Amino acid sequence: MDTSTKKSTKRHAWFAALLALLMPGLGQLYCGAVVRCFWLLALTSAAGILGVLALVPGVHLSGGLVVSCYALSLAVYAIGIFDAFFLARRTRTDYEPKDYNRWYAYVLLAMAVSAGHVFAALYVRDNWLTPFKIPTASMYPTIWQGDQFFADRAAYRDKDPAVGDIVVFQNPDDRRQYFIKRVVALGGDRVEIRDGAVYINDRELRREEIPAPAPRPERMGGPGKYFYEFNRGASYRILLTAPANSRLRNFPPTTVPRHHCFVLGDNRDDSLDSRSYGAIPTASIIGRADFIYALRENWSRFGRLR
């Protein structure tokens, strides 16, 4: 009597789910479903790409669409895990392993896909969107301390900064450090600050008092007044605190040199800006602050900076 036994090659459900957890489609490849594998890879990658494209300047898509794109990517990822689990349970005990059902094939595929994603992420970071985190409250109430945002590195490839833009630039004293401030004057403009009021070309910028943000962060709980400041078609919120810092409330009349910008923090009495180090060269600007993607408080501010 032949008592020999044959080793079962049925796919293990939990192992398939683990592979799918490590990378979309990998669990399907383990089960021999090559087409499903690449469909899942394509869908998750496409959803991620759409999310990134929604942030690219000129596309002008809403923050809600960005969230939807990433939610779709996560949904496809989760579906892929469950699909791999049940696909493995349905395989026969005499499943015939394919040439790609080798551990090194899984590793090579994962490495290739990961390398592609890393390359794409680095390319986007270095050429389009660079993430930054705000360490101080100098741009409050527009950007809060601890917020994280993307800077659009392509914003000024074909044009110069405009009044009202929030720009990221290299520290004039340390090029390894970056500052973020708002442009209030351009080359050729005459700037003066008297008792906290900003004068551009001898005309005082109009302000309109507004209520304090609600909710307000704890570390910005001190007294102060909030305003909309109107500057050549741009309007933005600023904060003047009390008691005022007299050193920052006054600045002598100065003409901004060509190819330079005069920048101020929106938190006017708590900002290191052009009042301290002068106008900044436009060549030192690496991009425009464009999209807040992570917030410490008040998620209603998620989305494009205004």
C-alpha positions, 0 to 999 in steps of 0.5 A: 500500500502506498502510504506516501503523503504530498505536502499541501501547497494551499495558500495560508490566509493570514500570511496572504493578509500579512503580505497585503498589509506590507504592500498592496497586491503582494498577498494577491501575487502570493495567491497567484492572482497576478492581474489583481495584484497589479490592479491594486498597485495601480489603484492605490498609486493612482489615488495617491498621485491624485492626492498629490496633484490636488496640491500642485499649484494651478490645479486649485482643488479643494482640501476635501478632494485631497482628503477624499483621494487619500481616503480612497487610497486607504480604502483600496489598501484595506480592501486588498488585505481582506481580498488576499485573506479570502482569496487564500482561503479559496485556494485548493490544497493542491495549488501549484506554485508559480515561478513568481511564488518565491520569497525573493520574487516578493522581495524584489517586487516590494523593493521595486515598488518602494523605490519608485515611490521613494523616487517620486516622493523625493522628486516632488519634495525637491521640485514641487512641494516641500513639507515644513513645520512651524516652530514658532507663533510668528505667523499666527493667526494665519498659521499656528505654532506646530502646524505643518504645511507644503511650500510650493517650490515652483511658484516663482519659477516664472514670476516674482513674489506678490504682495500678500504672499507667504514665502519660505526663504533662507535665513539671511544669517544661516542658509541652513535655516528657513524662515516663513513670513508675509510679503508686504512690499516689493523692490522700489517700495518705500516702507515705514512703520509708525506706532505699529501702523505700516506705511507703503509709499507714504500711504497707511495700510487700512485695517479692519478689526475682527474677532479673535479666532475661536478656538484660540490656542492656549499658547496664544492666550494673551491679550491682543487685537486682531485685524484684517490688513489691506495691501494692494488687493491682498487682505490678511489677518494680523495680530497686535499684542499688548503691551506693544514691543516699542522696538518692533512698533517703529521702523524708519523710512526705507526703500526696498532694493530691487530684487528684494522683498520686505517681509513681516510676520502676521504676529507683528509684535512677536516676529523676527523679520525685515525689521531686524534683518532688512529686506530679503533677496528674492533669490533666497526665497525657495517657495510659497507656503501653499497648503496646511496638511497637519494641524496641532489644533482646529482642523477647520483650517486644513487646506490651502492657505489664504 
